[in-house]
Amino acid sequence: MLTLKHKLPYSILILDQEPVRFFKTIPYLQEHFFKVLLVDTISAFELHLLHDKPDAVLIRLDFAQTDAISYTQDLKKRFDNDIKIILFKDPPIEDYAVELALQSGADGVIHFQYKAAILTPFMRNLLRRKKSLQDQLKISDFIIDDERFEVRFKNIPIVLPKKEFNLLKILMDNPDHIFTKEELSEVIWNDIRIAQKRTIDVHVYNIRKAIHKLIIKSYKGKGYRYNQNFLSVIK
């Protein structure tokens, strides 16, 4: 399994005793560049919490194994408030439950039927406050801002489709790694079958065409890597 040098922009850990309910939501979150971990026990949750250090956690408000309100207070103390905690529950959510959740330190309370298209911007806006200074990768005259999905080259904005933007960001975040097509397929599409097609080659071609032909290096029989020297070469 591929281990990236840097985390994907946002990672979310979800605790729910019936994880199957999230199966339709997770692909949408991954499509929008979230790394998602889904567990159904406190022990697994604690393990991922310490090992993966997620940016945010979603905890079922009526989780059977623990009191979510008290658990939220405990997490906030243990991590010195450096973690975003969202509590969720099937509707309706009583007003007193929302009040207790927010008093415990929760950063938000949502109902489970939040559609993925709503949950994604909700989480992104929440995490923006935490990572606003980390979301921008700047290399001299080249800026890629994954918060705005924006690329600027020599102060000129460049519009890239989402998949091409994600591909470029992964390469730039891991400049010493030569990515195989299989790795890129797994990380960006979550589908290894993409590697068997010309999809990645086409995306790389389009990125080079939009920015510069030297921005991505090809390694025959191996894959692709971000060219850290491309700015110095073209100056």
Residue, then its C-alpha position, 0 to 999 in steps of 0.5 A: m500500500l502506498t504511503l505518501k510523504h505528506k497527508l492528503p489535504y484533509s483526513i476524517l475519522i468516522l465512528d459509527q456502530e453501523p458503518v455500512r450507512f456511510f458506504k455511499t458517502i465515502p466515495y464522494l468525500q474521496e472524490h473531493f480529496f478527503k482521506v476517510l477512515l471508518v470504524d465501528t469500535i472505540s478501540a479501533f477509533e483510538l488506534h487510528l486517532l493516535h496513528d493517523k492523526p486525523d484533522a477531524v472526527l465524526i462521532r455518532l451522538d448516540f453511539a452505544q459503546t460510550d457517552a459521546i458528550s463525555y467522550t468529546q470533552d475527553l478528546k478536547k482535553r487530550f488533544d488540547n482542542d487541536i482536533k475538530i469534532i462533529l457529532f451526528k445523529d439520525p433526525p430528529i436531533e433534540d435542542y437539548a442534545v445540540e446544546l449539550a454537544l456544543q457545551s462539551g466542545a463539539d465543533g458542530v452537530i449534524h443529522f446523518q441524512y446530510k447529503a454528501a454534497i452538503l457534508t463535503p463543503f461543511m467539512r471543508n469550511l470547518l477545516r479551513r479555519k484549522k489549516s488556512l496557513q497550511d493549505q497553500l504550497k508555494i514554490s517561487d513563481f508557482i502556487i497551488d492552493d488546494e483550498r481554492f483548487e487554484v493554480r497560479f503560474k507567474n501570477i497568472p491563474i490557471v484552471l485545471p479540472k479537479k482530477e488534474f489538480n489532484l494529480l498535480k498536488i499529489l506529485m508536488d507534495n511528494p517530489d522525491h517519489i516516482f508514482t506508478k500509474e497503479e499508485l496514482s489510480e489508487v490515491i486519486w481514483n480509488d480504482i486500480r483499473i484506471a492504470q490499465k487505461r490512457t487516462i493518467d497519460v492524458h491528464v499528465y499531457n493536459i497539465r503540461k499543456a496548461i502549465h509547462k511541458l517540464i513540470i512533470k517528468s516521465y520515467k519509462g516503465k516506472g511512472y511520473r514525478y514532479n520536476q522540482n527544477f522546472l522553474s530554474v530551467i525555464k527562467 
